[in-house]
């Protein structure tokens, strides 16, 4: 077991005198050439990065290079004679036996067979192994030989890549938005379930379909222009809206991003992006637009009505002024002349007082005071308004009582009611002053 593994060397003793050839003979030169060739291949085997091994039919190591000791972690002395089952678990032992047995039965070599090996320190590594049947000079199987390459790092990277791919595949498959990939002609090469749901097509129907098949001519032209711009510039675009035709014939609105897809050498091979269904948002925006348009129509109608009302109010004000002017003219031309004649002929002082009150009342008709007083203080009775007018003219309680042929006490009661209704109770303000202030 402590014997150092070596390639079998030819005995280099000189031929005996009885040998058919002496020193310098053809036989000796052949032996020397064999020795050189053996050293050449020994150097090659010892310097390759991959492990080289030879095992007997039971799987015991009979020869190996330095790389094999590095891979397994065992020293030459430890590895020589060790059975390959000693560095494998049961599962790998069973797999390795099956492959070795197949090589033994068929005599055919196998390449790139993977198995997991347990190093001396207990760590595990993955080997990519080739196996060939080793035979004796007579052609009898005596063992196996082959190359063992440590592919642990590559396998870890492949697993990490698979995990990463699976992770992003899960993300893509579970997002609500559609994800798509198309070739340069616009044919779908990859997409998630959300895109199939947005278009209404089954995955098998959508795969290979051209994106023009789900658009009208107008949108197809817009989409081609956008994709062509991305192809020419290499710059991605975001939030481009277009209208697609659902499988059931209905129209759907999508908001799409587009990026150029390139191969490992940077050559464009297609496009990829996200497609978001914004149909509901578009319908809401359309309803809002119609509502705003309807509101603007109503606003225009209100403005027109307001203009008409303004014209009517202006006309009413003009008619009012015209009426006031007519009343004034009629009073001055048709009433006051006759009132002057009656006053000139009146002899009784009481008659003169009544005529004076009549004249004051006529003047009040031409003044807005009575209207404003009755409008502002609607709770005053007609008698109270009459007395308020006389108070404003400066008449005393006795004068008013004589003019109205009532007692002074009655006038006092009316004055108190007027003060109360005008909010002057418990105030020292003059009633006449307050009435004169009414504008």
ZADRENTOR-135992 format. One record per residue: residue in three letters; x, y, z negated of N, C-alpha, C in turn. Coordinates in steps of 0.2 Angstrom, whole numbers, padded with zeros to 4 digits, always signed. Example, Ala and Ser with C-alpha at 12.3 -4.5 7.8 and 13.67 -1.06 7.14 Angstrom:
ALA+0066-0028-0039+0062-0022-0039+0066-0016-0039SER+0064-0011-0035+0068-0005-0036+0064+0000-0039
***
This chain:
UNK+0004-0006+0000+0000+0000+0000+0004+0006+0000UNK+0010+0006-0003+0015+0012-0003+0019+0013+0004UNK+0018+0008+0008+0021+0009+0015+0019+0015+0019UNK+0024+0019+0021+0022+0025+0025+0020+0023+0032UNK+0014+0025+0034+0011+0023+0041+0016+0026+0046UNK+0018+0021+0051+0022+0023+0057+0019+0020+0063UNK+0021+0023+0068+0019+0019+0075+0024+0013+0075UNK+0022+0008+0078+0026+0002+0079+0032+0003+0084UNK+0038+0003+0081+0044+0004+0085+0047-0003+0088UNK+0050-0002+0094+0053-0008+0097+0060-0009+0093UNK+0062-0015+0092+0068-0017+0089+0074-0014+0094UNK+0078-0010+0092+0083-0007+0096+0090-0010+0095UNK+0090-0017+0093+0097-0020+0092+0099-0022+0099UNK+0106-0022+0100+0109-0023+0106+0108-0030+0108UNK+0107-0032+0115+0106-0039+0117+0112-0043+0115UNK+0111-0049+0114+0116-0054+0112+0120-0056+0118UNK+0126-0059+0117+0130-0060+0123+0126-0065+0128UNK+0121-0069+0125+0117-0074+0129+0112-0070+0132UNK+0111-0064+0131+0105-0060+0134+0106-0060+0142UNK+0101-0060+0145+0102-0060+0153+0105-0054+0155UNK+0105-0048+0151+0108-0042+0153+0112-0039+0148UNK+0118-0036+0149+0123-0033+0144+0121-0026+0143UNK+0126-0023+0139+0125-0016+0138+0125-0012+0144UNK+0120-0007+0144+0119-0002+0150+0115-0006+0155UNK+0112-0011+0154+0108-0015+0158+0101-0012+0159UNK+0097-0014+0164+0091-0011+0165+0086-0012+0159UNK+0087-0018+0156+0083-0019+0150+0084-0014+0144UNK+0090-0012+0143+0092-0007+0138+0089+0000+0140UNK+0089+0001+0146+0087+0008+0148+0079+0008+0147UNK+0076+0002+0148+0068+0002+0148+0067+0003+0140UNK+0071+0000+0136+0069+0001+0129+0070+0008+0126UNK+0075+0011+0129+0077+0018+0127+0071+0023+0130UNK+0068+0021+0136+0063+0025+0138+0057+0024+0134UNK+0056+0018+0132+0050+0017+0128+0050+0021+0121UNK+0056+0021+0118+0057+0024+0112+0056+0032+0113UNK+0058+0035+0119+0057+0042+0120+0050+0043+0121UNK+0046+0039+0124+0039+0040+0125+0035+0039+0119UNK+0038+0035+0115+0034+0034+0108+0035+0040+0104UNK+0041+0043+0104+0042+0049+0100+0038+0055+0103UNK+0038+0055+0109+0034+0060+0112+0026+0060+0110UNK+0023+0054+0110+0016+0054+0108+0015+0054+0101UNK+0021+0052+0097+0020+0053+0089+0020+0061+0088UNK+0025+0065+0091+0025+0072+0090+0018+0075+0092UNK+0015+0073+0097+0009+0076+0099+0003+0074+0094UNK+0003+0068+0092-0002+0066+0087-0001+0070+0080UNK+0005+0071+0078+0006+0074+0072+0005+0081+0072UNK+0005+0084+0078+0004+0092+0079-0003+0094+0081UNK-0007+0089+0083-0014+0092+0084-0018+0093+0078UNK-0022+0098+0079-0026+0101+0073-0031+0095+0071UNK-0034+0091+0076-0039+0086+0074-0035+0080+0071UNK-0039+0077+0067-0037+0071+0064-0037+0065+0069UNK-0031+0061+0068-0031+0054+0072-0031+0049+0067UNK-0035+0043+0069-0035+0038+0064-0035+0031+0067UNK-0033+0026+0064-0034+0019+0066-0036+0015+0060UNK-0041+0011+0060-0043+0007+0055-0044+0000+0058UNK-0044-0005+0053-0044-0012+0055-0052-0014+0056UNK-0054-0020+0057-0061-0021+0058-0065-0021+0052UNK-0062-0020+0046-0065-0019+0040-0066-0012+0038UNK-0063-0008+0042-0063-0001+0040-0058+0002+0036UNK-0053-0002+0035-0047+0001+0031-0042+0005+0035UNK-0040+0010+0033-0035+0014+0037-0028+0011+0037UNK-0026+0010+0044-0020+0007+0045-0015+0012+0048UNK-0017+0018+0051-0013+0023+0053-0017+0030+0054UNK-0014+0035+0053-0017+0042+0054-0012+0047+0054UNK-0014+0053+0056-0009+0059+0056-0010+0063+0050UNK-0005+0068+0050-0006+0073+0044-0012+0077+0044UNK-0015+0078+0050-0022+0082+0050-0027+0078+0046UNK-0027+0072+0046-0032+0067+0043-0031+0068+0036UNK-0025+0069+0033-0024+0069+0026-0027+0076+0024UNK-0026+0081+0028-0029+0088+0026-0036+0088+0026UNK-0039+0084+0031-0046+0084+0031-0049+0081+0025UNK-0046+0075+0023-0049+0071+0018-0047+0073+0011UNK-0041+0077+0011-0039+0079+0004-0034+0074+0001UNK-0034+0068+0004-0030+0062+0001-0023+0062+0003UNK-0018+0060-0001-0011+0060+0001-0011+0054+0006UNK-0005+0053+0010-0004+0048+0014-0004+0041+0010UNK-0001+0041+0004-0001+0035+0001-0008+0033-0002UNK-0012+0038-0003-0019+0036-0006-0023+0034+0000UNK-0022+0037+0006-0027+0036+0011-0025+0029+0015UNK-0019+0027+0015-0017+0021+0018-0020+0015+0015UNK-0023+0011+0019-0027+0005+0016-0034+0007+0013UNK-0035+0013+0012-0042+0015+0009-0047+0013+0014UNK-0053+0011+0012-0059+0009+0016-0063+0016+0017UNK-0065+0016+0024-0069+0023+0025-0075+0023+0021UNK-0078+0018+0019-0084+0018+0014-0083+0022+0008UNK-0076+0022+0006-0074+0025-0001-0075+0033+0000UNK-0076+0035+0005-0077+0043+0006-0083+0045+0009UNK-0088+0040+0008-0095+0042+0011-0100+0040+0006UNK-0106+0043+0007-0112+0041+0003-0115+0035+0006UNK-0121+0032+0004-0124+0026+0006-0127+0028+0013UNK-0130+0033+0014-0133+0035+0020-0128+0035+0026UNK-0123+0039+0025-0118+0040+0030-0114+0033+0031UNK-0113+0029+0026-0110+0023+0027-0114+0018+0032UNK-0121+0018+0031-0125+0015+0035-0125+0017+0042UNK-0125+0024+0043-0124+0027+0050-0118+0025+0053UNK-0112+0025+0050-0106+0024+0052-0105+0017+0054UNK-0107+0012+0050-0107+0005+0052-0111+0003+0058UNK-0117+0007+0059-0121+0005+0065-0117+0007+0071UNK-0114+0013+0071-0110+0016+0077-0104+0011+0078UNK-0100+0010+0073-0094+0006+0074-0096-0001+0077UNK-0102-0004+0074-0104-0011+0076-0106-0010+0083UNK-0109-0005+0086-0111-0004+0093-0105-0004+0097UNK-0100+0000+0095-0094+0000+0099-0090-0007+0099UNK-0090-0011+0094-0088-0017+0093-0091-0022+0098UNK-0098-0022+0098-0102-0026+0102-0102-0025+0109UNK-0101-0018+0111-0101-0016+0118-0095-0015+0121UNK-0090-0013+0117-0083-0012+0119-0083-0005+0122UNK-0088-0001+0122-0089+0006+0125-0087+0011+0119UNK-0083+0016+0121-0081+0021+0116-0087+0026+0115UNK-0088+0029+0110-0093+0034+0108-0089+0041+0107UNK-0093+0046+0109-0090+0053+0108-0094+0057+0103UNK-0091+0062+0100-0095+0067+0096-0100+0064+0091UNK-0099+0059+0088-0103+0056+0083-0102+0060+0076UNK-0107+0063+0073-0106+0067+0067-0107+0062+0061UNK-0103+0063+0056-0105+0060+0049-0102+0065+0044UNK-0105+0064+0038-0103+0068+0032-0098+0064+0028UNK-0092+0067+0026-0087+0064+0023-0086+0068+0016UNK-0084+0063+0011-0083+0066+0004-0076+0067+0003UNK-0073+0073+0002-0066+0074+0001-0064+0072-0006UNK-0058+0072-0007-0055+0069-0014-0058+0074-0019UNK-0059+0080-0018-0061+0085-0023-0069+0085-0024UNK-0072+0080-0021-0079+0079-0021-0083+0084-0017UNK-0080+0089-0013-0084+0093-0009-0085+0089-0002UNK-0090+0091+0002-0092+0087+0008-0090+0091+0014UNK-0088+0088+0019-0087+0091+0025-0090+0087+0031UNK-0091+0090+0036-0094+0086+0042-0089+0085+0047UNK-0089+0079+0050-0084+0077+0055-0087+0075+0061UNK-0084+0077+0067-0086+0075+0073-0081+0070+0076UNK-0083+0064+0076-0079+0058+0077-0080+0055+0084UNK-0074+0053+0087-0075+0049+0093-0072+0042+0090UNK-0075+0036+0093-0073+0029+0091-0072+0025+0098UNK-0066+0022+0097-0064+0017+0103-0062+0011+0100UNK-0063+0005+0103-0061-0001+0101-0054-0002+0102UNK-0050-0005+0097-0043-0006+0097-0042-0014+0098UNK-0038-0015+0103-0037-0023+0105-0030-0025+0104UNK-0029-0031+0103-0022-0034+0103-0019-0035+0110UNK-0013-0037+0111-0010-0038+0117-0014-0043+0121UNK-0017-0048+0117-0021-0053+0121-0028-0051+0122UNK-0030-0045+0120-0037-0042+0122-0042-0043+0116UNK-0039-0046+0110-0044-0047+0105-0045-0041+0101UNK-0051-0039+0099-0053-0033+0094-0049-0034+0088UNK-0045-0029+0086-0042-0029+0080-0043-0023+0075UNK-0047-0018+0078-0049-0012+0074-0052-0007+0078UNK-0052-0001+0076-0055+0005+0079-0050+0011+0079UNK-0050+0015+0083-0046+0021+0083-0050+0027+0086UNK-0048+0033+0084-0052+0039+0087-0049+0046+0084UNK-0053+0051+0086-0051+0058+0084-0057+0060+0079UNK-0055+0063+0074-0060+0066+0069-0058+0074+0069UNK-0064+0078+0070-0063+0085+0070-0068+0088+0064UNK-0065+0092+0060-0068+0095+0055-0073+0101+0058UNK-0079+0100+0058-0084+0105+0061-0088+0108+0055UNK-0086+0107+0049-0090+0110+0044-0092+0117+0045UNK-0087+0121+0046-0089+0129+0047-0094+0130+0053UNK-0093+0126+0058-0097+0127+0064-0104+0124+0062UNK-0105+0119+0058-0111+0116+0056-0115+0121+0051UNK-0111+0124+0047-0113+0129+0042-0116+0135+0046UNK-0112+0137+0051-0114+0143+0055-0121+0141+0059UNK-0121+0135+0062-0127+0133+0066-0133+0133+0061UNK-0132+0130+0055-0137+0130+0050-0140+0137+0048UNK-0135+0142+0047-0136+0149+0046-0140+0152+0051UNK-0138+0150+0057-0142+0153+0063-0149+0150+0064UNK-0149+0144+0063-0156+0141+0063-0160+0144+0057UNK-0158+0145+0051-0161+0148+0046-0164+0155+0047UNK-0159+0158+0050-0160+0165+0052-0166+0165+0058UNK-0165+0161+0063-0170+0161+0068-0177+0159+0065UNK-0177+0154+0061-0183+0152+0058-0186+0158+0054UNK-0182+0161+0050-0184+0167+0046-0188+0172+0050UNK-0184+0174+0056-0187+0179+0060-0193+0177+0064UNK-0193+0170+0066-0198+0167+0069-0205+0168+0064UNK-0204+0166+0058-0209+0167+0053-0212+0174+0053UNK-0207+0178+0053-0209+0185+0052-0213+0187+0058UNK-0211+0186+0064-0214+0187+0071-0221+0184+0071UNK-0221+0178+0069-0228+0174+0069-0233+0177+0064UNK-0230+0180+0059-0235+0182+0054-0237+0189+0054UNK-0234+0193+0058-0235+0200+0058-0242+0201+0062UNK-0246+0207+0061-0252+0208+0064-0251+0210+0071UNK-0246+0214+0072-0244+0216+0079-0242+0211+0083UNK-0243+0212+0090-0241+0207+0095-0233+0208+0096UNK-0229+0202+0097-0222+0203+0099-0222+0199+0106UNK-0218+0202+0111-0218+0199+0117-0211+0199+0120UNK-0209+0195+0125-0203+0195+0129-0205+0193+0136UNK-0203+0197+0141-0204+0196+0148-0198+0196+0151UNK-0198+0192+0157-0192+0193+0161-0192+0199+0165UNK-0187+0200+0170-0187+0206+0174-0193+0207+0178UNK-0196+0202+0180-0202+0202+0185-0208+0203+0181UNK-0208+0203+0174-0214+0205+0170-0217+0198+0168UNK-0214+0192+0169-0218+0186+0167-0216+0185+0159UNK-0221+0183+0155-0221+0182+0148-0216+0175+0147UNK-0211+0176+0143-0207+0171+0142-0207+0169+0134UNK-0209+0173+0130-0210+0172+0123-0215+0177+0120UNK-0219+0175+0115-0224+0179+0112-0226+0176+0106UNK-0229+0180+0101-0232+0177+0095-0240+0176+0096UNK-0243+0173+0090-0250+0172+0091-0254+0178+0091UNK-0251+0184+0088-0255+0190+0088-0256+0193+0095UNK-0251+0192+0099-0252+0194+0106-0257+0190+0110UNK-0257+0183+0109-0262+0179+0112-0269+0181+0110UNK-0269+0183+0103-0276+0185+0100-0278+0192+0104UNK-0273+0197+0105-0275+0203+0107-0277+0202+0115UNK-0274+0198+0119-0276+0197+0126-0282+0192+0127UNK-0283+0188+0122-0288+0183+0122-0286+0177+0126UNK-0280+0176+0128-0278+0170+0131-0274+0165+0127UNK-0275+0159+0128-0272+0153+0124-0264+0154+0126UNK-0260+0151+0121-0253+0152+0122-0251+0148+0129UNK-0254+0143+0131-0252+0139+0137-0254+0143+0143UNK-0259+0147+0143-0261+0151+0148-0257+0157+0149UNK-0255+0160+0143-0251+0166+0144-0244+0165+0145UNK-0241+0159+0144-0234+0158+0145-0233+0158+0153UNK-0229+0162+0155-0227+0163+0162-0232+0167+0166UNK-0237+0170+0163-0242+0175+0166-0238+0181+0167UNK-0239+0185+0172-0237+0191+0174-0241+0197+0170UNK-0237+0202+0167-0241+0207+0164-0246+0211+0168UNK-0245+0211+0175-0249+0214+0179-0256+0211+0180UNK-0256+0204+0178-0263+0200+0178-0267+0203+0173UNK-0265+0206+0168-0270+0209+0162-0270+0216+0162UNK-0269+0219+0168-0270+0227+0169-0273+0228+0176UNK-0277+0234+0176-0279+0237+0182-0273+0240+0186UNK-0274+0242+0192-0269+0245+0196-0266+0251+0193UNK-0270+0255+0191-0268+0262+0188-0263+0260+0182UNK-0265+0256+0177-0261+0255+0172-0255+0251+0174UNK-0255+0246+0179-0249+0242+0181-0244+0247+0184UNK-0246+0252+0187-0242+0257+0190-0238+0261+0184UNK-0242+0263+0179-0239+0267+0174-0234+0262+0170UNK-0236+0256+0169-0231+0251+0165-0225+0250+0169UNK-0226+0249+0176-0220+0248+0180-0215+0254+0179UNK-0218+0260+0180-0213+0266+0179-0210+0266+0172UNK-0213+0264+0167-0210+0265+0160-0205+0259+0160UNK-0206+0253+0162-0201+0248+0161-0195+0249+0166UNK-0196+0252+0172-0191+0254+0176-0186+0259+0173UNK-0189+0264+0169-0185+0269+0166-0181+0266+0160UNK-0184+0261+0157-0180+0258+0152-0174+0254+0155UNK-0176+0251+0160-0170+0247+0164-0165+0251+0166UNK-0166+0257+0169-0161+0262+0172-0157+0265+0167UNK-0160+0267+0161-0157+0270+0156-0154+0266+0150UNK-0157+0260+0149-0155+0256+0143-0158+0258+0137UNK-0162+0264+0137-0165+0267+0131-0172+0264+0129UNK-0173+0262+0123-0180+0260+0121-0185+0265+0121UNK-0191+0264+0122-0196+0268+0121-0201+0266+0116UNK-0205+0271+0113-0209+0269+0107-0216+0272+0109UNK-0221+0269+0106-0228+0271+0106-0230+0274+0113UNK-0230+0269+0118-0233+0270+0124-0240+0267+0124UNK-0245+0271+0126-0251+0268+0126-0253+0266+0133UNK-0256+0260+0134-0259+0258+0140-0266+0254+0139UNK-0269+0253+0144-0276+0249+0143-0275+0242+0147UNK-0276+0237+0143-0276+0230+0146-0283+0227+0146UNK-0284+0222+0151-0290+0219+0152-0290+0212+0148UNK-0294+0212+0143-0295+0206+0139-0297+0200+0143UNK-0296+0194+0141-0298+0188+0145-0306+0188+0146UNK-0310+0191+0141-0317+0191+0142-0319+0197+0147UNK-0315+0201+0149-0316+0206+0154-0317+0213+0150UNK-0317+0213+0144-0317+0219+0140-0310+0223+0140UNK-0311+0229+0139-0304+0233+0139-0302+0234+0132UNK-0295+0233+0131-0292+0234+0125-0287+0240+0126UNK-0286+0244+0121-0280+0249+0121-0274+0246+0116UNK-0268+0246+0119-0263+0244+0115-0257+0250+0115UNK-0254+0250+0110-0248+0255+0109-0242+0250+0109UNK-0238+0251+0114-0232+0247+0115-0225+0250+0115UNK-0220+0246+0112-0213+0248+0112-0210+0244+0117UNK-0205+0246+0120-0201+0243+0126-0194+0243+0125UNK-0190+0238+0124-0183+0238+0124-0180+0233+0129UNK-0174+0235+0131-0171+0230+0136-0168+0224+0133UNK-0169+0218+0136-0166+0212+0133-0160+0210+0138UNK-0154+0209+0134-0148+0207+0138-0145+0201+0136UNK-0141+0198+0140-0138+0191+0139-0132+0193+0135UNK-0128+0188+0133-0122+0189+0129-0116+0193+0133UNK-0117+0193+0139-0112+0198+0143-0115+0205+0144UNK-0121+0206+0141-0123+0213+0142-0127+0214+0148UNK-0129+0209+0152-0133+0209+0158-0140+0209+0157UNK-0144+0214+0159-0151+0214+0158-0155+0208+0161UNK-0159+0205+0156-0162+0198+0158-0170+0199+0157UNK-0172+0205+0154-0179+0206+0153-0181+0211+0148UNK-0187+0211+0145-0189+0216+0141-0192+0213+0135UNK-0192+0217+0129-0196+0214+0123-0198+0220+0119UNK-0203+0219+0115-0206+0224+0111-0212+0222+0107UNK-0215+0227+0104-0221+0226+0100-0227+0229+0103UNK-0233+0226+0103-0239+0228+0105-0244+0229+0100UNK-0247+0235+0098-0252+0235+0093-0258+0237+0096UNK-0264+0233+0094-0270+0234+0096-0273+0241+0093UNK-0274+0246+0097-0277+0252+0094-0284+0254+0097UNK-0288+0249+0099-0294+0249+0102-0299+0253+0097UNK-0299+0251+0091-0304+0254+0086-0302+0261+0085UNK-0295+0263+0085-0293+0270+0084-0295+0274+0090UNK-0294+0271+0096-0296+0275+0102-0304+0276+0102UNK-0308+0271+0100-0315+0272+0100-0317+0277+0095UNK-0314+0277+0089-0315+0282+0084-0313+0289+0086UNK-0308+0290+0090-0306+0296+0092-0311+0299+0098UNK-0313+0294+0102-0318+0296+0107-0325+0298+0103UNK-0327+0295+0098-0333+0297+0095-0332+0304+0091UNK-0326+0305+0089-0324+0311+0086-0324+0317+0091UNK-0321+0315+0097-0321+0320+0102-0328+0322+0105UNK-0333+0317+0105-0339+0318+0107-0343+0322+0102UNK-0342+0321+0096-0345+0324+0090-0343+0332+0090UNK-0336+0333+0091-0334+0339+0092-0336+0343+0097UNK-0337+0340+0103-0340+0343+0109-0347+0345+0108UNK-0351+0340+0104-0358+0342+0103-0358+0348+0098UNK-0354+0348+0093-0354+0353+0088-0352+0360+0092UNK-0347+0360+0096-0346+0366+0100-0352+0368+0104UNK-0356+0363+0107-0362+0365+0110-0367+0369+0106UNK-0368+0366+0100-0372+0369+0095-0370+0376+0093UNK-0363+0376+0092-0360+0383+0090-0362+0388+0095UNK-0361+0386+0102-0362+0390+0107-0370+0392+0107UNK-0374+0387+0106-0381+0389+0105-0383+0394+0100UNK-0380+0393+0094-0381+0397+0088-0378+0404+0090UNK-0372+0404+0093-0370+0411+0095-0375+0415+0100UNK-0378+0411+0104-0382+0414+0109-0389+0416+0105UNK-0391+0412+0100-0397+0414+0096-0395+0420+0092UNK-0389+0420+0089-0387+0426+0085-0386+0432+0089UNK-0384+0431+0096-0384+0437+0100-0391+0440+0101UNK-0395+0435+0103-0402+0437+0104-0405+0440+0098UNK-0404+0438+0092-0407+0441+0086-0404+0448+0085UNK-0397+0448+0086-0394+0455+0086-0398+0460+0090UNK-0399+0458+0096-0403+0462+0101-0410+0464+0098UNK-0413+0459+0096-0420+0460+0093-0420+0465+0087UNK-0415+0464+0083-0415+0468+0077-0413+0475+0079UNK-0409+0476+0084-0407+0482+0086-0413+0486+0089UNK-0417+0482+0093-0423+0484+0096-0428+0486+0091UNK-0428+0482+0086-0433+0483+0080-0431+0490+0077UNK-0425+0491+0076-0422+0497+0072-0424+0503+0077UNK-0423+0502+0083-0425+0508+0088-0432+0509+0088UNK-0436+0504+0088-0444+0505+0087-0446+0508+0081UNK-0442+0506+0075-0444+0509+0069-0442+0517+0069UNK-0436+0518+0072-0435+0525+0072-0440+0529+0076UNK-0441+0526+0082-0446+0529+0086-0453+0530+0083UNK-0455+0525+0079-0461+0525+0075-0461+0531+0070UNK-0455+0531+0067-0455+0537+0062-0455+0543+0065UNK-0452+0544+0071-0452+0550+0074-0459+0552+0076UNK-0463+0547+0079-0469+0548+0081-0474+0550+0075UNK-0473+0547+0069-0477+0549+0063-0475+0556+0061UNK-0469+0558+0061-0467+0565+0059-0470+0570+0064UNK-0469+0568+0070-0472+0573+0075-0479+0574+0075UNK-0483+0568+0074-0490+0569+0073-0492+0572+0066UNK-0489+0571+0061-0490+0575+0055-0489+0582+0056UNK-0483+0584+0059-0482+0591+0060-0486+0594+0064UNK-0489+0591+0070-0493+0594+0075-0500+0593+0073UNK-0502+0588+0070-0510+0587+0070-0512+0587+0063UNK-0508+0587+0057-0511+0587+0050-0509+0593+0047UNK-0502+0595+0047-0500+0601+0043-0503+0607+0044UNK-0505+0609+0051-0508+0615+0053-0515+0616+0049UNK-0518+0610+0049-0525+0611+0046-0525+0611+0039UNK-0520+0608+0036-0519+0608+0028-0517+0615+0026UNK-0513+0619+0030-0512+0626+0029-0518+0630+0029UNK-0522+0629+0034-0528+0633+0034-0533+0632+0028UNK-0533+0625+0026-0538+0624+0020-0535+0627+0014UNK-0528+0627+0013-0525+0630+0007-0526+0637+0007UNK-0526+0640+0013-0527+0648+0013-0534+0650+0011UNK-0539+0645+0012-0546+0647+0010-0548+0645+0003UNK-0543+0640+0000-0545+0638-0006-0545+0643-0012UNK-0550+0643-0016-0551+0648-0021-0549+0645-0028UNK-0552+0638-0029-0551+0635-0035-0544+0633-0037UNK-0541+0634-0042-0534+0632-0044-0533+0624-0044UNK-0539+0621-0046-0538+0613-0046-0538+0611-0038UNK-0542+0614-0034-0541+0613-0027-0534+0614-0024UNK-0531+0619-0026-0525+0621-0024-0520+0616-0026UNK-0521+0614-0033-0516+0608-0035-0517+0602-0031UNK-0523+0600-0030-0524+0594-0026-0521+0594-0019UNK-0522+0600-0016-0519+0601-0010-0511+0601-0010UNK-0508+0603-0016-0501+0603-0016-0499+0596-0017UNK-0503+0592-0021-0501+0585-0021-0502+0581-0015UNK-0507+0583-0011-0508+0580-0004-0502+0581+0000UNK-0500+0588+0000-0494+0590+0004-0488+0586+0002UNK-0487+0585-0005-0481+0581-0007-0481+0574-0005UNK-0487+0571-0005-0488+0564-0003-0487+0563+0005UNK-0489+0568+0008-0488+0568+0016-0480+0568+0017UNK-0477+0573+0013-0470+0573+0014-0466+0566+0012UNK-0470+0563+0007-0467+0557+0004-0467+0551+0010UNK-0473+0552+0014-0474+0547+0019-0468+0548+0024UNK-0466+0554+0025-0460+0555+0030-0453+0553+0027UNK-0453+0552+0020-0447+0550+0017-0447+0543+0015UNK-0441+0539+0015-0441+0532+0014-0442+0531+0006UNK-0443+0536+0002-0443+0535-0005-0448+0530-0007UNK-0454+0531-0005-0460+0527-0007-0459+0520-0005UNK-0456+0519+0001-0455+0512+0004-0450+0509+0000UNK-0444+0512-0002-0439+0509-0005-0441+0508-0013UNK-0445+0512-0015-0447+0511-0022-0452+0505-0023UNK-0457+0504-0018-0461+0499-0018-0458+0492-0016UNK-0453+0493-0012-0449+0487-0010-0444+0484-0016UNK-0441+0489-0019-0436+0487-0024-0440+0485-0030UNK-0445+0488-0032-0449+0486-0038-0456+0484-0036UNK-0456+0478-0033-0462+0475-0031-0467+0474-0037UNK-0465+0473-0043-0469+0472-0048-0473+0478-0051UNK-0472+0484-0048-0476+0490-0049-0483+0490-0046UNK-0488+0492-0050-0495+0492-0047-0495+0498-0043UNK-0501+0499-0039-0502+0505-0034-0502+0511-0039UNK-0506+0510-0044-0507+0516-0049-0500+0518-0052UNK-0496+0513-0053-0489+0515-0056-0485+0518-0051UNK-0485+0516-0045-0481+0519-0039-0484+0526-0038UNK-0490+0528-0039-0493+0534-0038-0490+0539-0043UNK-0490+0536-0050-0488+0540-0055-0481+0541-0055UNK-0477+0536-0052-0470+0537-0052-0468+0542-0047UNK-0472+0543-0041-0471+0548-0036-0472+0555-0039UNK-0477+0556-0043-0479+0562-0047-0473+0564-0052UNK-0471+0559-0055-0465+0560-0060-0459+0563-0056UNK-0458+0559-0051-0452+0561-0047-0453+0569-0044UNK-0459+0571-0043-0460+0578-0041-0459+0583-0046UNK-0458+0580-0052-0458+0585-0058-0464+0586-0062UNK-0469+0583-0061-0476+0584-0064-0475+0581-0071UNK-0478+0585-0076-0479+0583-0083-0484+0578-0084UNK-0484+0575-0090-0490+0570-0091-0496+0573-0091UNK-0497+0579-0093-0503+0583-0093-0505+0584-0086UNK-0501+0587-0082-0502+0588-0075-0505+0582-0071UNK-0501+0576-0073-0503+0570-0069-0510+0568-0071UNK-0512+0569-0078-0518+0567-0081-0524+0571-0077UNK-0522+0578-0077-0527+0582-0074-0528+0580-0066UNK-0523+0579-0063-0524+0577-0056-0527+0571-0054UNK-0526+0566-0059-0529+0559-0058-0536+0559-0062UNK-0538+0564-0066-0544+0564-0070-0544+0559-0075UNK-0538+0557-0078-0538+0552-0083-0535+0556-0089UNK-0535+0552-0095-0532+0555-0101-0524+0555-0101UNK-0522+0559-0105-0514+0559-0105-0512+0553-0108UNK-0516+0550-0113-0514+0544-0116-0513+0538-0111UNK-0518+0538-0106-0517+0533-0101-0511+0534-0097UNK-0509+0540-0095-0503+0542-0091-0497+0539-0095UNK-0497+0541-0102-0491+0538-0106-0490+0531-0106UNK-0496+0527-0106-0496+0520-0106-0492+0518-0099UNK-0495+0521-0094-0492+0519-0087-0484+0521-0087UNK-0482+0526-0090-0475+0528-0090-0471+0523-0094UNK-0474+0521-0099-0470+0516-0103-0470+0509-0099UNK-0475+0507-0096-0475+0501-0092-0470+0502-0086UNK-0469+0508-0083-0465+0509-0078-0457+0509-0080UNK-0456+0511-0086-0449+0511-0089-0447+0504-0091UNK-0452+0500-0093-0451+0493-0095-0449+0489-0088UNK-0453+0490-0083-0452+0487-0077-0446+0489-0073UNK-0444+0495-0075-0437+0497-0072-0431+0496-0076UNK-0432+0492-0082-0427+0491-0086-0424+0497-0090UNK-0429+0502-0092-0427+0507-0095-0429+0507-0102UNK-0432+0502-0105-0435+0502-0112-0429+0502-0116UNK-0430+0506-0122-0424+0507-0127-0418+0510-0124UNK-0419+0514-0119-0414+0518-0116-0416+0526-0116UNK-0411+0530-0117-0413+0537-0117-0413+0540-0110UNK-0412+0536-0105-0412+0539-0098-0418+0542-0096UNK-0418+0547-0093-0424+0551-0090-0427+0547-0085UNK-0434+0546-0085-0437+0542-0080-0437+0546-0073UNK-0438+0552-0073-0437+0556-0067-0430+0556-0064UNK-0425+0556-0068-0418+0556-0066-0417+0549-0062UNK-0420+0544-0065-0419+0537-0063-0422+0536-0056UNK-0429+0539-0056-0432+0539-0049-0429+0543-0044UNK-0426+0548-0046-0422+0552-0041-0416+0549-0038UNK-0414+0544-0042-0407+0541-0040-0409+0535-0035UNK-0415+0533-0035-0417+0528-0030-0416+0530-0023UNK-0411+0526-0019-0410+0528-0012-0412+0522-0008
***
